[in-house]
Amino acid sequence: MARNAFYRWLTALGSAGLVADFHALRHTFITRLARSGVSPQMAQSLVRHSDINLTMSRYTHVGLHDQAALEESRRLSPPKKERRQGPSKSAG
């Protein structure tokens, strides 16, 4: 039943001279994953790409406003302190 409604919707779009570009949603989804801080490996896994370069280079769209936001967040975030470990204890 849902499948018939979907096809009727697509047919109505076509009759009106409109196009449903579902592939564009893939670009949007992956770009939004990147903007929200999801790791590249997780994004690759979610979209089932075999090559991380395809995910990050072709499907992720970063604009100047994204770069500016990253720089601003770095400026506002305090630097992380390095954790120093004491001398290791050797067994024996």
LOLO-660254 format. One record per atom (N, C-alpha, C, O, CB): residue in one letter; x, y, z. Coordinates in steps of 0.02 Angstrom, whole numbers, plus 50000, padded with zeros to 5 digits. Glycine has a CB too. Layout:
! residues N
AXYZ/...
//
This chain:
! residues 92
M500414994050000/M500005000050000/M500435006350000/M500325010949960/M499535000050060/A500935006650045/A501375012450048/A501775013249984/A501915018749961/A501855011750108/R501955007549954/R502325007749891/R501915011049836/R502175015049798/R502545000649870/N501265009449833/N500825012449782/N500765020049793/N500765023849745/N500135009249784/A500715022149855/A500665029249871/A501315032849850/A501285038349823/A500535030349946/F501885029549861/F502525032449842/F502565033349766/F502765038549742/F503095027949866/Y502365028249730/Y502375028649656/Y501885033849630/Y502025037249581/Y502225021849625/R501305034449662/R500825039649642/R501125046549655/R501035051149614/R500155038949681/W501475047349710/W501805053649726/W502335055349674/W502375060949650/W502115053449797/L502755050349657/L503275051549606/L502955053249538/L503215057549503/L503715045349599/T502425049849521/T502075051249458/T501795058349458/T501835061849408/T501515046149446/A501505060449514/A501235067149519/A501795072349512/A501705077549479/A500865068049586/L502365071049543/L502935075649536/L503145076149463/L503245081649437/L503535073249579/G503205070449430/G503395070349360/G502905074049316/G503105077549270/G503475063349336/S502265073149329/S501745076649290/S501785084149299/S501615087949254/S501055074149310/A502015086349358/A502075093449372/A502745096249348/A502885102149356/A501995094749447/G503155091949318/G503805094249293/G504325094749349/G504835098049340/G503735100849259/L504205091549406/L504675091749462/L505065085249467/L504855080149440/L504305093149528/V505615085449501/V506045079649509/V506175078549583/V506305083349620/V506705080449469/A506165072349605/A506365070549673/A507075067849670/A507185062449642/A505865065249705/D507545071549697/D508255069649693/D508465066549759/D508715069949804/D508705075749676/F508365060049764/F508515056549826/F509265056049838/F509485055649895/F508215049649826/H509655056149785/H510375055749792/H510645061949827/H511145061549864/H510715054749724/A510335067649817/A510555073749851/A510475073049926/A510855076049964/A510145079749825/L509985069149948/L509895068050020/L510495064450050/L510665065550108/L509255064050033/R510815060250011/R511415056750034/R511975061650047/R512325061150098/R511645051449981/H512075066450003/H512575071650013/H512415075650076/H512855077050117/H512615076349951/T511785077550083/T511575081450141/T511685077550206/T511945080250254/T510835083550135/F511495071250206/F511575067050265/F512305066550286/F512455067550345/F511295060050252/I512745065150240/I513455064250256/I513765070950277/I514175071050323/I513835061350196/T513585076350245/T513835082950265/T513615084650336/T514015087150375/T513605088350216/R512995083250352/R512745084650419/R513065080250472/R513175082350529/R511985083850422/L513225074050454/L513605069850500/L514275073050516/L514475073350574/L513695062750469/A514625075250464/A515285078350475/A515225084650517/A515635085750562/A515605079950407/R514725088850503/R514635095050541/R514465093750614/R514635097850658/R514085099150510/S514155088150628/S513955086650697/S514505083050736/S514415081550795/S513325082550698/G515065081850704/G515635078950740/G515695071450736/G516105068550772/G515605080950810/V515295068250694/V515355060950686/V516025059450652/V516225062950605/V514745058150643/S516365054350676/S517015052750648/S516945050550575/S516435047750556/S517365047150689/P517455051850535/P517425049650465/P517305042150458/P516945040050412/P518065051550430/Q517605038150502/Q517515030850497/Q516785028950512/Q516525024350480/Q517985027350546/M516465032350559/M515765030850575/M515325032850516/M514875029150497/M515545034450639/A515455038650486/A515065040850428/A515145035850371/A514655033950339/A515295047850405/Q515755033650359/Q515885028650307/Q515485022350319/Q515195019450273/Q516635027050302/S515475020250381/S515105014150399/S514355015050389/S514015010650363/S515255012150471/L514085020750411/L513375022050406/L513125022150334/L512565019950320/L513205028550439/V513535024550288/V513325025050218/V513585019250175/V513485019050114/V513545031650188/R513925014650208/R514165008450177/R514635009650118/R514575006350066/R513575004450154/H515095014450126/H515605015550075/H516205011050091/H516365009950149/H515825023050072/S516525008550039/S517125004550050/S517755008850053/S518275006550075/S517194999349994/D517705015150031/D518285019550028/D518145026050067/D517665029550051/D518475021149955/I518545027450118/I518445033450159/I518525039850117/I518205044850131/I518955033550217/N518945039550065/N519035045450022/N518395047249985/N518255053149974/N519595044249972/L518005042349965/L517375043549932/L516905047249980/L516585052149962/L517055036949908/T516865044750042/T516435047750092/T516625055050105/T516205059450105/T516445043750156/M517265056150117/M517485062750140/M517595067750083/M517495073750092/M518115062050179/S517805065350025/S517955070049970/S517355071349925/S517245077049905/S518525067349929/R516985066249910/R516445067049862/R515785068949895/R515405072949867/R516355060749822/Y515645066149953/Y514985067049983/Y514955072150039/Y514405074350058/Y514745060550008/T515525074250066/T515535079150120/T515685085950092/T516205086950060/T516045077150175/H515235090650103/H515315097350075/H515425102350133/H514975103750172/H514695099450033/V516035104950135/V516215109650188/V516285116550156/V516625117350106/V516875107550224/G515945121350185/G515975128250159/G516385132750204/G516635130550256/G515275131050152/L516455138950184/L516845143750224/L516545144650293/L516915145550342/L516875150350188/H515875144550298/H515565145450364/H515725139550410/H515765140450471/H514795146150357/D515825133550383/D516025127850424/D516735128750450/D516875127350508/D515975121250383/Q517175131250407/Q517865132350428/Q517905137850480/Q518285137450528/Q518305134150368/A517505143150471/A517495148650519/A517235146250587/A517495148150639/A517065154450493/A516725142050586/A516445139350649/A516955135050685/A517005135250746/A515805135350635/L517345131150647/L517855126950678/L518395131250710/L518605129950766/L518175122350625/E518615136350675/E519125140850703/E518865144350766/E519235145050814/E519335146050651/E518235146450764/E517945149750822/E517905144950882/E518045146850938/E517245152350805/S517715138750870/S517665133850925/S518355132350953/S518435131251013/S517335127350901/R518865132250911/R519545131150935/R519785137150976/R520125136251026/R520035130050876/R519585143050955/R519785149050991/R519465149251061/R519785151451109/R519595155350951/L518845147051066/L518485147351129/L518635141551175/L518535142051236/L517745147551115/S518885136051149/S519025130151190/S519695130851224/S520195132751192/S519005123651147/P519715129451289/P520365129651323/P520815124051298/P520575118751281/P520285129151400/P521465125251295/P521915120051271/P521905114051319/P521835114851379/P522645122751265/K521965108151290/K521975102051331/K522665101151360/K523175102051326/K521765095851289/K522675099351424/K523315098151456/K523535090951441/K523135086351439/K523275099251533/E524185090251429/E524445083651417/E524495079951482/E524705082751533/E525125083851381/R524315073751481/R524345069551541/R525035066351542/R525225062651497/R523775064151541/R525385067651595/R526055064751602/R526015058651647/R525695058651699/R526565069851630/Q526355053551625/Q526375047451665/Q527055046851698/Q527565048751670/Q526225041251621/G527045044351759/G527675043351796/G528055037551766/G527835034451718/G527545042151871/P528635036251795/P529035030551769/P528645024051778/P528315022951828/P529715030151806/S528695019851728/S528345013551732/S528695008751779/S529305008551783/S528275010351662/K528285004951813/K528565000051860/K528674993651822/K528224991051789/K528084998951921/S529264991151827/S529404984751793/S529314979051842/S529484979351901/S530124984651764/A529024973851814/A528894967951855/A529534964051865/A529914962851818/A528354963451824/G529644962051928/G530174957351938/G530754959451972/G531214955451981/G530364955051880/
//
